[in-house]
Amino acid sequence: MWYNGGMKNKILVAGICGVALCAGAGERGIFGLYGDTPDAKHAWAVHDFNRPYPKQVETPAGKPPSDAIVLFDGTQKSVDENWCDAKGQPTKWRVKDGAFICTPRSGLACTRRAFGDAQFHVEWLSPLDDARKHGQLGGNSGVIPMGQYEIQILNSYDPDPDAKVERNYPDGIAASVYAQNPPLVNASRPAGVWQTYDIIFHQPIWKDGKVLHPGTVTVFHNGVLVQDAWELEGMGTHRVRRPLVPHATKLPWKLQDHGDPVPFRNIWIREIPSRWDNTTHSEMSAKEEDVRALREQTAARLFAQVDAATPDPKNVNGALEVLSYSLKPDYMAAAKKLCAGYEARLKSLSEKDLDAERTFVVGTLKGFNVLVKNKVIGPDDFSLCATLRQIATRKKWPVR
């Protein structure tokens, strides 16, 4: 039991984390109210223990994350399973020495599966015979998210700003969002040296035929941030600007054939949720009806754990936590009854027994303060709140 009415038995207190009594690793304790409460756009409180916990993903060094879809692992089998040409036929790109190499003028390599928002990893290099080629001629290719937008691949290594070489236009060098935005810095390596792209892509969001959000692309080139959540200005293009147009939410991703035998390796993708899919905890995309429904589900689940006949701190605080999600009359009535019972017990305690109750007095008062601060209840709705405050003030117990 968390509480003994006469406090004749000592209660071992492991410590207090905010207002949550930490009973041990992974255990929640009895004080649920901690951060700001749920509201019309957030089904969860700040630091909410009721919020679903993320699944564990294994990240072995030098290997794809355990939840990644491996698109090319150095084998012909992975090509046959994951890649095709633009017509859905087997790609004419070839595998050599563990690399997936573009066969010039054979066409795009397209993923057989369709993807939307995603994290995409790929390694590539500019062939050594392109070492002295610049402009559009040096190892030209590209990663094309959803087949609609391009992250340029090119031999753009240029350590000497005074060298008399033909550079490509800045919005067409390696790691540019092609025809839109140059990279923040040129993180290119020389031809013949493997390079990496890690791309985070979020597609445009449409509503009633209008762009609600243009979508973003973030690129790390050889571990260096070179595109920082760049907002897409249009579709993939050359020489002209092409406005954004709606398309399917999942489409094949593509690697470009620009006539150069660019090799690729270690290609994997992780599907990631759009923030716009979060309708229960987001200032940007929350739907109040979805938030309300999830709050009511949480409140019902928590209320089922409250013993309304036992006015101890565990049940009092459980009832207060329920109120942070829902103020249904049944919940309020149960909370009133529990608070009245606990208040009566507190008033019957000796000063010595009250001292032993300090952890629960302070913790419960903090829970009330959270509810009052967030205007879930009024400061005078529960007389227990005033009683706890009087006790803490008289005893000079700090309530932070």
VENBELBEL-V652767 format. One line per field, one symbol per residue. psi: psi as a letter, one per 30 degrees, with the letter a starting at -180 (. if undefined). burial: # if it has 24 or more other C-alpha atoms within 12 Angstrom, else .. A space follows every 10 residues. Layout:
psi->???
burial->???
//
This chain:
psi->kfkkefhfkk kjjflkjcgk jjflkfkeaf jekdakllaf gjfllkhjff kkkklkkkik kglllfgljj fkgfleefee ffklafgglk kfllkkhglj kkjkgflkkk kelklcklkk kkkllkkefg egkabgfjhk alkjkggfkk jkkljgkifj ffkiljllke gglkgljkge klleljglll kfkklkkjkj kkllkkkhgl jekfllkkkk jhfkjfjihk kkfalklkfl kjlkkkllfk lkllkkjggk ikklliklkk kkkkfffjgf ikfegkkeee eeeeeeeeee eeeffkjffj ileeeeeeee eeffekhkee eeeeeeeeee eeeeeeffkl eeeeefgeee eeeeeeeeee eeeghellfg fkfeeeeeee eeeefhjkj.
burial->.####.#... .....##.## #......### ########## #####..### .......... ...#...### ######.### .#####...# #####...## ###..##### ##..###### #######..# ########## ########## ########.. ......##.# ########## ########## #..####### #####..... ..######## ##..####.# #######... ...##...## ########.# ########## ##.###..## #......... ##.###.### .##..#.#.# ########## #######... ##.####### ###.##.... ...####### ########## ##.#.##... .########. ##......#.
//
